[in-house]
Amino acid sequence: MNKWLLTIALLFAVTDLDGTLTKGDTLFNATPFPGVQDSLKEYDEVLYLSCKIWIARPPQTWWLEFHEFPEGESYAIGTIENWRNTGGGCLDEMPKCEFLKAYPVQFDVGISEDEQSWAAYECAGIPTIIKVDR
């Protein structure tokens, strides 16, 4: 029962009041990074599974732009750090996996530089996982 309540609460955390998905929301911080919606509006769907929330400009946005990711795919993005990140607590892969399984979008691509996100993508059956090494 508690698992279902958590899943429902997490789904509400990443949807607008009308039920549409809010691009750029983080899984563990329901407040979008500044400017994320505008900078990622050409993508169908982007979900952050970030452990870090103090970011001056979303490095995920830079990474997608730099690698010219095609439109029309859905991306789940794990922890991608920049020099201003200070660290912070990460949940392990199972809460992320359960959330991805319950999420109303099946993501095509998982981008990760941390083992928790990688394991969560595998667990959730995301077909393409990209490991980012820094």
VMD Tcl script that draws the C-alpha trace (Angstrom):
set ca {
  {0.00 0.00 0.00}
  {2.76 2.46 0.94}
  {4.55 1.68 -2.33}
  {1.46 2.66 -4.32}
  {1.01 5.85 -2.32}
  {4.65 6.79 -2.97}
  {4.22 6.13 -6.70}
  {1.07 8.26 -6.85}
  {2.75 11.06 -4.88}
  {5.76 11.01 -7.21}
  {3.54 11.12 -10.29}
  {1.73 14.16 -8.90}
  {5.11 15.77 -8.23}
  {6.00 15.73 -11.93}
  {2.65 16.68 -13.44}
  {0.92 19.99 -13.83}
  {-2.53 20.45 -12.32}
  {-4.12 19.52 -15.64}
  {-2.24 16.21 -15.65}
  {0.28 17.07 -18.36}
  {3.89 16.14 -17.77}
  {6.18 18.95 -16.70}
  {9.42 18.75 -18.62}
  {12.51 19.42 -16.57}
  {11.17 18.47 -13.18}
  {13.52 16.44 -11.07}
  {12.43 13.18 -9.56}
  {13.40 14.16 -6.03}
  {12.88 17.92 -6.28}
  {9.57 18.99 -7.77}
  {10.78 22.50 -8.58}
  {12.17 22.72 -12.13}
  {15.64 24.13 -12.69}
  {15.36 27.74 -13.97}
  {14.91 27.86 -17.74}
  {14.72 24.12 -18.26}
  {11.30 24.08 -19.89}
  {12.33 26.62 -22.52}
  {15.75 25.14 -23.20}
  {14.41 21.60 -23.69}
  {11.10 22.40 -25.40}
  {12.13 20.72 -28.68}
  {12.35 17.33 -26.96}
  {9.28 15.19 -26.44}
  {10.06 14.39 -22.85}
  {12.94 14.82 -20.44}
  {12.91 13.53 -16.87}
  {15.72 14.31 -14.44}
  {16.76 11.60 -12.01}
  {19.31 13.91 -10.48}
  {20.71 13.63 -6.98}
  {22.19 17.12 -7.19}
  {19.95 20.17 -7.18}
  {22.35 23.12 -6.99}
  {23.16 23.82 -10.64}
  {23.75 27.23 -12.19}
  {22.80 26.21 -15.73}
  {21.49 22.70 -16.26}
  {24.45 20.67 -17.53}
  {21.95 18.19 -18.90}
  {20.77 20.87 -21.32}
  {24.32 21.58 -22.42}
  {25.04 17.86 -22.84}
  {21.99 17.29 -25.04}
  {22.74 20.35 -27.16}
  {26.44 19.52 -27.51}
  {25.71 16.00 -28.73}
  {22.85 17.18 -30.98}
  {20.38 14.64 -29.69}
  {17.56 14.01 -32.15}
  {14.06 15.25 -31.48}
  {11.25 12.80 -30.97}
  {12.99 10.64 -28.40}
  {12.46 10.56 -24.65}
  {15.37 10.96 -22.28}
  {15.79 10.04 -18.64}
  {18.89 11.76 -17.34}
  {20.87 10.67 -14.30}
  {23.32 12.69 -12.27}
  {25.42 14.84 -14.58}
  {27.55 17.18 -12.51}
  {29.19 20.49 -13.18}
  {31.81 22.36 -11.18}
  {29.28 24.12 -8.94}
  {27.70 20.94 -7.61}
  {28.21 20.44 -3.93}
  {27.02 16.89 -3.56}
  {24.02 15.61 -1.74}
  {22.11 12.50 -0.95}
  {21.14 10.02 -3.65}
  {18.42 7.47 -3.40}
  {19.51 4.05 -4.59}
  {18.41 2.49 -7.86}
  {15.23 0.75 -6.66}
  {13.15 3.89 -5.94}
  {14.26 5.29 -9.31}
  {13.43 2.00 -11.05}
  {9.97 1.79 -9.50}
  {9.28 5.39 -10.44}
  {10.36 4.84 -14.06}
  {8.17 1.75 -14.32}
  {5.16 3.72 -13.06}
  {5.92 6.85 -15.12}
  {3.41 7.35 -17.97}
  {6.21 7.75 -20.55}
  {8.44 4.89 -21.70}
  {11.85 6.50 -22.06}
  {13.96 5.60 -25.11}
  {17.31 6.73 -23.75}
  {18.87 6.80 -20.29}
  {21.91 9.02 -19.72}
  {23.94 8.36 -16.60}
  {27.27 9.06 -14.97}
  {26.37 7.29 -11.73}
  {25.79 3.63 -10.98}
  {22.40 4.20 -9.31}
  {20.87 5.71 -12.44}
  {22.46 3.05 -14.69}
  {21.02 0.26 -12.56}
  {17.62 1.99 -12.45}
  {17.52 2.27 -16.25}
  {18.39 -1.41 -16.65}
  {15.79 -2.39 -14.06}
  {13.11 -0.27 -15.79}
  {13.90 -1.71 -19.22}
  {15.07 1.49 -20.93}
  {16.49 0.18 -24.24}
  {19.44 2.55 -24.74}
  {21.68 3.56 -21.84}
  {24.55 5.99 -22.36}
  {27.33 6.12 -19.79}
  {28.82 9.59 -19.43}
  {32.36 9.59 -18.06}
  {33.80 12.78 -16.63}
}
mol new
graphics top color blue
foreach p $ca { graphics top sphere $p radius 0.5 }
foreach p [lrange $ca 0 end-1] q [lrange $ca 1 end] { graphics top cylinder $p $q radius 0.2 }
display resetview
